[in-house]
């Protein structure tokens, strides 16, 4: 029991740290998207999302997945307290990181004309796309700095870097939009990337980590395993960004750039709403799961514990996001984006499933099954894109919500069946219970939004349902840790 409480405490610590930083980042995100939507409108937001897709897509290819795969090598070296081993691991990663950063910038310049033709059906955007090479270079290096912080378990510094990077980039980009309007889209993307790099580099350099010089032959020899695991991660990232770029381009062809802006609005809000949970999993849960990869019983227990905490924290958020979707859209954007309300509500149903399947999906990676992970991720993107293409002629923008939910249903079933074979995983009884209860509450909340109730009755029903969820949530948390233990764990972590 004491060991379980200690594990729950660690999960809450990491979630608390990232939760705090993500709340701040969400507030900054609200202000940034409000500024963009007010000053530039749906057209400007759609244009910015297309350019950002180019950066994300090329970076996911050029960085070879190193920012993910390196965490395993760096954390393993750090755990040994061997400074020479740590120096080698960092040197290998940093040399490979500089190589991939330059590769990404070069690819952007070489492919600028082709990308302009695909995204805009003309060559008028070749120069702006070429300028994005600097953003790709800076973003790749910035991701590498965060990987180092994660590898040495400096979760607090990661949170601070995210907070300061978001704040400063918001200030700089807002000034540009105020003075130059839509012409500032490219400069804003560049200044955001450079600011995030500067802040993350500051927190990495102040650690004074050991360093050494290695010839390129040694770098590639010792970095082989890092590159192999990174390749599968790269392919997953490529599928993600390529499908995002493809769908935005298709939506622009099927409809117009304003519809792309509405699609991007719903996607961004749904992604931000649970980012704290997923960030905590990546920073703390995944390395911890890797340490247990040889012990199936311990791994099953760890997955169930992470699943329980993640579901308890996220379920109320999902419910509130569904009930308050119109208000949230107006808060984040403007009334011009209200067509994305239904899309957001359907995507939040998919996000609820995503919270369930992510703790299980990390088992595949922790077991070193990179190819298997790449294949199941590919299934998600294929189902999602194919469903949108098939449903769009019948339902329009809302088809992206149907497709999102369908893709996560397929993915969740597939992942569960796989990890039952990999580690003989069985869902704990308490997790089955809370899954069923919260599923019913969330479905009820969704159905409530589809009824034509007066605003007064809608508020009353939403309040009562939310109150019921809060009461159940508090009762469940009392079975895990006392409030005094939770408070002490979080305060102790922040005071370190």
C-alpha positions, 0 to 999 in steps of 0.5 A: 500500500505504501509503495502504491501511494508513493507511485501515485504521489510521483504521478501527481507530482509530475502532473502537478508541475506540468499542469501548472505550466500548461494552465499558464500556457493555455492562458497564453494560448487563449490570448495569442489565438484571440489576438490572431483571430481578432487582428487576422480573422479566420483567413489569417489563422488558416494561413498561419496553420498551413505555414506551421504545418510545413514547419512541423512536417519537415521537422518531424522528418529531419530530426529523425526522432532524436528528440524522443529516442535520446531521452532513453539513452540520456536518462540511462546514463544519468541514472548511473551517475557516471559523468564520462558515460553521460558526457558521451551520451550528450556529445553523441546526441548534440552532434546528431542534433546539429546535423538534423537541424541543418538537414531540416533547414536545407530540406525546407529550402529545396522543397519550397517550390513544391510545397507552395504548389501543393498548399497554395496552387501557385509559386507566390509563397516560395520565399515565405516557405524558404524563410521557414527554414530558420524556424525548422532549424530553431525548433529542432534544436529547441526540442533537443534541449528539452529532451536533455532536460527530460533525460536528466529528470529536470521536470521543473526546468522543463516547465519553467522553459515552457512558461517563459518561452510561451510568455516571451513569444506571445509578447513578441508575436503580438507586437508584430501582428499589431503593427504588420497584420497578416504580413507578420505571420512568417516573422511571428512563426520565426520569432516564436521558434527562436524565443523557445530555443533561447529559453530552453538553451538557457535552462540546459546550459545552466546545468553545466552538464559534462561534455566531450569531443568525439569524431563523427565515426564514433558519433554514428557508431554509438548513436546507431541505436538512438537513430534506429528507435528515432526512425520509428518515432520520426515516421509517426511524427511524419504521419501526424504532420503530413496528415494534418497538412493534407487535411488542411489542404483538402479542406481548403479545396473542398471549402475555403480558408475560413473553414480551415481556420475553424478546423484548426480552432477546434483541433487546437483547443482539444489538443490544449485541453488535456496537454498537461496529462500527455506532457506528464506521461511523456516526461515522467511516466514513459521513462519510469515504464522503461525501467520496468520493461523486464517485469510484466507484473510491475508494468501492468501495475504501473499502467493501471496506476497511471490510467487511474490518475489520468482518467480521474483528472481528465474526465471532468475536463472533457465533460466541461469542455463539451458542455461549455464548447460555445463559450470556449470558442468565443473566449479563445476566438470570436463568434466567426468560429462558432461553426467549430463548436460541434466539431470540438464536442465530437473531438473531446469524445475522442480525447476521452478515449485518447486518455485511456489508450495513451498509458497502454500505448507507452507499453509498446515503446517501453518494450522496444517495439518501435516498428509495432508502435509505428504500425498502430499509429499509422492505423490511426492516421489512415482511419482518420484521414480516410473517414474524413474524406469519405464523410465530408461530402455528406456532413461537411466540417463535422465529419472531422469530429466523427472521424476523430472519434472513430479513429480512437475507437479503433486505436484503443481496441488495437492497443489493448489487444497488443499489450495483452500479448506483450505483458499479459496486461489486465485492466484493474477492476477499479479502472473498469468501474471509473471508466464506465461511470465517467463514460456514462457522465460524458455521454450524458453531457454530450447528449445534453448539448444536443437538446434544444433546451433554454439557456436557463435549463441548460445551465442548471442541468450542466451544473448538476451534472458537473457537481455529480462528477466532482463529488465522484472525483473527490471520493475516488481521490480519497481512496488513493491519497489524503489531501494532506499527502497530495498537498505535501507532495506538490509543495515539496516538488516545487520547493526542490 
